[in-house]
Amino acid sequence: MLSLLRARNIRRSLRSNIIHPLRHSIGAEPVQFVTVQKDVQLGVLDWGGTGRSIVLLAGLGGTAHSFNEFAPKLAKTYHVYGITRRGLGASSTPAPLPENYTANRLADDVLVVCATLNLNRPVLAGHSMAGEELSSIGSLLPEKVAGLIYLDAIGGYAYYDRSQGDFMLDLFDLQERLAKLGSRNPVANSGPSDIRPIVRELRESFCPNSKRIYKSGREIHKDSLRHPQSLA
């Protein structure tokens, strides 16, 4: 679900070099563009400073410029960078497909930027939705960072536990898997050649939790009837 929300918040931007400076209209800091994937470049701000590198990640809809006032204060003790994730600001906007905006994909973007700029085990500080990027890196590649700072970023998207689940994330995950299952076209010879792994994964991961997911959905529906303003 979150990956679709991110994908829909788009502005197209084309860049040609791996890294090149460009003056951004929102702030005075020069912006670098770092290639993280073919045809995908992210805008990066460097506020300077000395000491360990710290990378700031904005919440949903925000850009690196969200930290324009705060970052210079932090630069007194750290070398401060900010990254504008794909699909936002002046960064490139890949097609609005779920696989282009998953937490792991966005986390990989952050790591590519850090590697390109030769940041040795930086501290990552993320606000709100950026918590899922922090958790992805902390879970899969903790050796790449010196620390993670969660700034009001402790929603279910940041600490997802399949055994506990999250209704919207589980529902979106099911939708994505069913789409893969139905994408097989034997006439055009497109889609997955063997759907058995997808079926097996659905049986092992989704089916045991289907009652819990259904119950969560009913609770959300009942709550929306009691508080219709929550749907606004």
PEMO-V11247 format. One record per pair of residues at least 4 apart in sequence whose C-alpha atoms are under 7 Angstrom apart, sorted by sequence separation. I is the first residue (numbers start at 1). J is the second residue. D is the distance in whole Angstrom. If there is no record, write none. Layout:
BEGIN
{{I;J;D} {I;J;D}}
END
This chain:
BEGIN
{{1;5;6} {2;6;6} {3;7;6} {4;8;6} {5;9;7} {36;40;6} {58;62;5} {62;66;6} {67;71;5} {70;74;7} {71;75;6} {74;78;6} {75;79;6} {84;88;7} {87;91;6} {96;100;7} {98;102;6} {101;105;6} {102;106;6} {103;107;6} {104;108;6} {105;109;6} {106;110;7} {107;111;6} {108;112;6} {109;113;6} {110;114;6} {111;115;6} {112;116;6} {113;117;6} {114;118;6} {115;119;6} {126;130;5} {127;131;7} {130;134;6} {131;135;6} {132;136;6} {133;137;6} {134;138;6} {135;139;6} {136;140;6} {137;141;5} {138;142;4} {154;158;6} {155;159;7} {156;160;5} {161;165;6} {166;170;6} {167;171;6} {168;172;6} {169;173;6} {170;174;6} {171;175;6} {172;176;6} {173;177;6} {174;178;6} {175;179;6} {176;180;6} {177;181;6} {178;182;6} {179;183;6} {185;189;6} {186;190;7} {195;199;6} {196;200;6} {197;201;6} {198;202;6} {199;203;6} {200;204;6} {201;205;6} {202;206;5} {203;207;5} {204;208;7} {206;210;6} {209;213;6} {210;214;6} {211;215;6} {212;216;6} {213;217;6} {214;218;6} {215;219;6} {216;220;6} {217;221;6} {218;222;6} {219;223;6} {220;224;6} {221;225;6} {222;226;6} {223;227;6} {224;228;5} {35;40;6} {36;41;6} {58;63;6} {75;80;6} {84;89;7} {86;91;5} {87;92;6} {100;105;7} {101;106;6} {114;119;5} {126;131;6} {137;142;6} {153;158;7} {154;159;7} {160;165;7} {165;170;7} {185;190;5} {202;207;6} {24;30;7} {35;41;4} {58;64;6} {74;80;7} {85;91;7} {86;92;6} {87;93;4} {94;100;7} {184;190;6} {185;191;6} {224;230;6} {23;30;5} {24;31;6} {34;41;5} {35;42;7} {57;64;7} {84;91;6} {86;93;6} {87;94;7} {184;191;4} {224;231;7} {22;30;6} {23;31;6} {33;41;6} {34;42;5} {58;66;7} {126;134;7} {183;191;5} {184;192;6} {21;30;6} {22;31;5} {33;42;5} {34;43;7} {71;80;7} {21;31;5} {22;32;6} {33;43;5} {156;166;7} {21;32;5} {32;43;6} {33;44;6} {20;32;5} {21;33;7} {31;43;6} {32;44;5} {19;32;6} {20;33;6} {31;44;6} {32;45;7} {19;33;5} {31;45;5} {134;148;6} {181;195;6} {18;33;7} {19;34;5} {30;45;7} {18;34;6} {19;35;7} {29;45;7} {18;35;5} {181;198;7} {64;82;5} {45;64;7} {64;83;5} {131;150;6} {64;84;5} {63;84;5} {123;145;6} {131;153;5} {121;144;5} {122;145;5} {123;146;5} {124;147;6} {125;148;6} {126;149;6} {127;150;6} {128;151;6} {130;153;7} {131;154;7} {135;158;6} {47;71;7} {54;78;6} {121;145;4} {122;146;6} {123;147;5} {124;148;5} {125;149;4} {126;150;6} {127;151;5} {128;152;5} {129;153;6} {135;159;7} {47;72;6} {50;75;7} {53;78;6} {54;79;6} {55;80;6} {56;81;6} {57;82;6} {63;88;7} {121;146;5} {123;148;6} {124;149;6} {125;150;6} {126;151;6} {127;152;6} {128;153;4} {132;157;6} {15;41;7} {49;75;4} {51;77;6} {52;78;5} {53;79;5} {54;80;5} {55;81;5} {56;82;5} {57;83;6} {63;89;6} {107;133;5} {125;151;7} {127;153;5} {132;158;4} {48;75;6} {49;76;6} {50;77;6} {51;78;5} {52;79;6} {53;80;6} {54;81;6} {55;82;5} {56;83;7} {61;88;7} {106;133;6} {131;158;5} {47;75;7} {49;77;7} {50;78;5} {51;79;6} {49;78;5} {50;79;5} {103;132;6} {104;133;7} {107;136;6} {49;79;4} {103;133;5} {107;137;6} {48;79;5} {49;80;6} {48;80;6} {104;136;6} {47;80;5} {103;136;7} {46;80;6} {47;81;6} {46;81;5} {45;81;5} {46;82;7} {44;81;7} {45;82;5} {27;65;7} {44;82;6} {45;83;7} {44;83;5} {43;83;6} {44;84;6} {42;83;7} {43;84;5} {42;84;6} {42;85;6} {42;86;6} {167;213;6} {43;90;6} {43;91;5} {42;91;4} {167;216;6} {41;91;6} {42;92;6} {167;217;6} {41;92;5} {40;92;5} {40;94;7} {53;119;7} {55;122;7} {54;122;5} {55;123;6} {56;124;6} {57;125;6} {58;126;6} {59;127;5} {53;122;5} {54;123;5} {55;124;5} {56;125;5} {57;126;5} {58;127;5} {59;128;5} {60;129;6} {52;122;7} {53;123;6} {54;124;6} {55;125;6} {56;126;6} {57;127;6} {59;129;5} {59;130;6} {58;130;6} {36;109;6} {57;130;6} {11;87;6} {36;112;6} {10;87;5} {11;88;6} {13;90;6} {36;113;7} {9;87;6} {10;88;6} {11;89;7} {13;91;6} {14;92;6} {9;88;7} {13;92;5} {34;113;6} {7;87;6} {12;92;6} {13;93;7} {6;87;7} {12;93;5} {11;93;6} {10;93;6} {8;96;6} {7;96;4} {7;97;7} {4;96;7} {4;98;6} {7;101;7} {3;98;5} {6;101;7} {3;101;5} {3;102;5} {1;168;6} {1;169;6} {1;172;5}}
END
